[in-house]
Amino acid sequence: VPSFCSSYVPPSLAALWEVVPLVQPFHPSPHPDWVTFGVLAPLICHRLLHSYFYLRRWHLNPVSREFLQQNQQEGQDALHYFEKMQMPNTSEASGSDAFLPLLLITIITVQRQNDFHYILQVASHFHRLLQKCGAHCQSHRMLLCNVESDPSSHQDIRLLSSLFPTVSRDRTGENPDPSLNQFEKEKQD
């Protein structure tokens, strides 16, 4: 029985002190949990995306860089696609104010990073789909909605406005609510 205990120690507790030592001696072999979770699991699971041992810096950063480079290239391809295209604005081409399309594809946009040309990528994708569809899609139209606070600053929309009907949100006389965050503004638009 250790000396720091009081003078009276119940016999069951005294027997426990003799059986279980307070300090276990150092074992020269590694503990199985240390080997499993400290060595084997990180070596096996470092590539599994949802694993605790996933090494984001090794695997995700290169994938993100590749994705951004691919996205930037697709944006440049979409820009060249529309720069080469010479077609009239389809709103004037219909020739009738009473024309009602069977399908109206509306793309709502705000200015994003210029390098990626997101609106051009989306519009070129839909335009190609409508071109492939052929005669069945003659009554389908695309409409662009620019909700940028300064509509003239959106360069990609200026390019597309000569090809597709475009509307801009009129913000004249509007006092923006400073407590409203950007996401809420976009939802309202």
C-alpha positions, 0 to 999 in steps of 0.5 A, spaced: 500 500 500 502 506 498 505 511 503 500 517 501 494 513 503 491 514 510 492 509 515 486 505 514 485 502 507 480 497 506 482 490 504 479 489 497 483 496 495 489 494 498 489 487 494 488 492 488 494 496 489 498 490 489 495 487 483 495 493 479 502 497 479 501 505 479 506 506 473 507 501 468 514 499 465 516 501 458 515 496 453 520 496 448 515 493 442 510 499 440 503 498 442 498 495 437 494 502 437 500 506 435 502 502 429 494 501 427 492 509 427 499 512 427 503 508 421 498 503 417 492 507 417 495 514 414 499 510 409 493 506 407 488 511 407 491 518 405 488 518 398 481 516 400 477 523 400 473 522 406 478 519 410 481 522 417 488 521 414 486 524 407 492 529 405 489 534 402 495 538 400 498 532 397 492 530 393 487 536 392 491 542 391 494 539 384 486 536 382 484 544 384 489 547 380 488 542 374 480 543 374 482 551 374 486 550 368 481 546 365 476 551 366 480 557 364 481 554 358 474 552 357 472 559 358 477 561 353 474 556 348 467 559 349 470 566 348 473 564 341 466 561 339 462 567 340 467 572 337 467 568 331 460 567 331 456 572 327 449 572 328 443 577 329 440 578 336 434 573 336 429 578 339 429 582 332 430 575 328 423 573 330 419 579 327 413 578 331 412 581 338 407 576 339 412 570 338 412 565 344 417 560 344 416 553 347 422 553 351 425 559 354 432 558 357 434 564 361 441 565 364 441 570 370 448 572 371 453 577 375 460 579 373 465 573 376 472 573 375 474 575 368 479 569 366 473 564 367 468 567 362 462 563 366 457 566 362 460 564 356 461 557 358 454 556 360 451 560 353 456 556 349 454 550 352 446 551 351 447 554 344 451 548 341 445 544 344 440 548 341 444 547 334 445 540 335 437 539 336 436 542 329 429 543 327 425 541 333 428 547 337 426 552 332 422 555 337 426 555 343 430 561 345 435 564 350 434 570 354 440 573 358 439 577 365 444 581 367 443 583 375 450 586 375 449 593 380 453 596 374 450 593 368 455 596 363 461 593 367 459 586 365 464 585 359 461 578 357 454 580 357 456 586 352 459 581 347 453 576 348 448 582 347 449 582 340 447 575 339 442 574 344 436 578 347 438 581 354 435 584 360 438 588 365 436 590 372 434 597 373 437 599 379 436 607 378 433 610 385 434 603 388 438 604 395 441 597 397 440 594 404 447 594 407 445 589 412 443 584 406 449 580 404 451 578 397 448 571 396 441 574 399 442 580 393 443 575 388 437 570 390 432 577 390 435 578 383 
